[in-house]
Amino acid sequence: MPTLHPIHEDCKKIDWLDQVEFRSLRERGQAIKGIDMVLAEKQMASYTTTWAYGYESIFRILATLPLLWPLFPALWFLNITKIGQGIYIQLAVNRKIIPIHCDNDSCNI
């Protein structure tokens, strides 16, 4: 069985400029100012000067990763046409979440 691997680990490996900081919404020790928690629980959220959700959030993150800069025109096109958000909704929002616990050797339901 393949081990689950959080995407943020891959992003941190190629974040050579150390521009991206990941925080979990599940650890709500302190309030996050200005965030729409209902929307953030459904779609990825990111913050620069304003909050972004869904594909726009992914676009902002990927735009800061130098290794992915050659893909910027395609990512930008998907962002301005809202096609990226449509794909995001189909893939990310409509997914089924199964609560599991994983360690180095196995994933148990």
Backbone torsions as a table, in degrees:
resi	resn	phi	psi	omega
1	MET	NA	130.9	-179.8
2	PRO	-68.6	146.3	178.2
3	THR	-80.5	137.8	176.6
4	LEU	-70.7	137.7	-175.2
5	HIS	-132.5	112.8	-179.6
6	PRO	-63.0	135.5	-178.7
7	ILE	-61.8	-28.9	-178.2
8	HIS	-63.4	-27.7	177.4
9	GLU	-65.8	-40.4	177.4
10	ASP	-65.9	-41.5	179.5
11	CYS	-62.6	-42.1	-179.5
12	LYS	-64.1	-32.6	179.5
13	LYS	-65.6	-34.2	-177.9
14	ILE	-104.2	8.4	177.1
15	ASP	-87.3	71.9	-175.0
16	TRP	-64.4	-26.9	-179.0
17	LEU	-92.6	2.4	179.3
18	ASP	52.1	51.0	-177.2
19	GLN	-96.7	-18.7	-172.6
20	VAL	-107.6	131.7	175.6
21	GLU	-124.0	127.1	-178.8
22	PHE	-102.4	138.0	175.0
23	ARG	-134.5	144.9	-179.6
24	SER	-90.1	135.2	174.6
25	LEU	-75.8	-18.7	-178.8
26	ARG	-74.5	-19.3	177.7
27	GLU	-100.7	86.9	-173.6
28	ARG	-96.5	46.5	179.1
29	GLY	-60.6	-36.3	178.0
30	GLN	-134.0	149.1	-179.3
31	ALA	-68.4	147.7	177.0
32	ILE	-104.2	114.2	-172.0
33	LYS	-63.1	126.2	172.8
34	GLY	82.0	-1.5	-177.5
35	ILE	-80.5	143.6	173.2
36	ASP	-89.2	96.4	-173.4
37	MET	-63.3	-34.5	179.6
38	VAL	-63.3	-47.5	179.2
39	LEU	-69.5	-39.0	-178.5
40	ALA	-66.2	-27.5	176.9
41	GLU	-74.7	-19.5	179.8
42	LYS	-98.0	-33.5	-175.9
43	GLN	-131.5	151.2	177.1
44	MET	-59.6	138.2	179.0
45	ALA	-116.8	146.2	174.7
46	SER	-144.2	158.6	-176.4
47	TYR	-135.1	130.1	167.2
48	THR	-119.0	-83.3	171.3
49	THR	-109.3	-17.0	175.2
50	THR	-138.8	162.8	177.7
51	TRP	-80.8	140.1	174.1
52	ALA	-126.5	151.4	-177.4
53	TYR	-134.3	155.0	175.2
54	GLY	69.7	-139.3	-176.6
55	TYR	-62.7	-36.3	179.4
56	GLU	-59.5	-36.3	176.9
57	SER	-65.1	-45.3	177.9
58	ILE	-62.6	-42.5	178.7
59	PHE	-57.9	-46.0	179.7
60	ARG	-61.1	-41.7	-179.4
61	ILE	-67.2	-49.3	-177.8
62	LEU	-64.0	-30.9	179.4
63	ALA	-67.7	-18.0	179.2
64	THR	-92.5	-4.9	-176.6
65	LEU	-97.9	108.3	-174.3
66	PRO	-53.2	-36.5	-178.6
67	LEU	-62.7	-25.8	-177.9
68	LEU	-98.0	1.4	-179.5
69	TRP	-57.5	-33.7	176.4
70	PRO	-61.1	-23.5	178.9
71	LEU	-86.5	-3.8	-173.7
72	PHE	-53.6	-44.7	180.0
73	PRO	-57.9	-42.3	179.5
74	ALA	-68.1	-42.2	178.9
75	LEU	-64.1	-40.1	178.9
76	TRP	-63.9	-44.3	178.6
77	PHE	-59.5	-45.7	178.2
78	LEU	-61.7	-32.8	-179.9
79	ASN	-72.9	-49.7	-175.2
80	ILE	-72.1	-27.2	179.3
81	THR	-87.3	-7.1	-177.4
82	LYS	67.9	7.6	175.0
83	ILE	-64.7	-38.2	178.9
84	GLY	-59.5	-41.1	178.7
85	GLN	-65.9	-38.8	177.7
86	GLY	-62.3	-44.2	177.2
87	ILE	-64.7	-42.1	179.3
88	TYR	-58.4	-46.6	-179.7
89	ILE	-59.3	-45.5	-178.8
90	GLN	-63.7	-40.5	-175.5
91	LEU	-87.0	-46.4	-170.9
92	ALA	-92.7	-47.3	-173.8
93	VAL	-74.7	-35.4	-178.2
94	ASN	-86.9	6.6	180.0
95	ARG	-73.1	156.9	175.1
96	LYS	-94.2	128.5	179.7
97	ILE	-100.4	122.2	177.7
98	ILE	-110.3	116.6	-179.9
99	PRO	-68.2	123.9	179.6
100	ILE	-138.9	164.8	174.8
101	HIS	-123.0	126.3	-178.7
102	CYS	-120.7	145.7	168.8
103	ASP	-128.3	-166.1	-175.9
104	ASN	-65.6	-26.4	-174.1
105	ASP	-102.5	-29.9	-174.9
106	SER	-156.9	165.9	174.8
107	CYS	-121.6	121.9	179.9
108	ASN	-111.3	141.5	175.8
109	ILE	-89.0	NA	NA
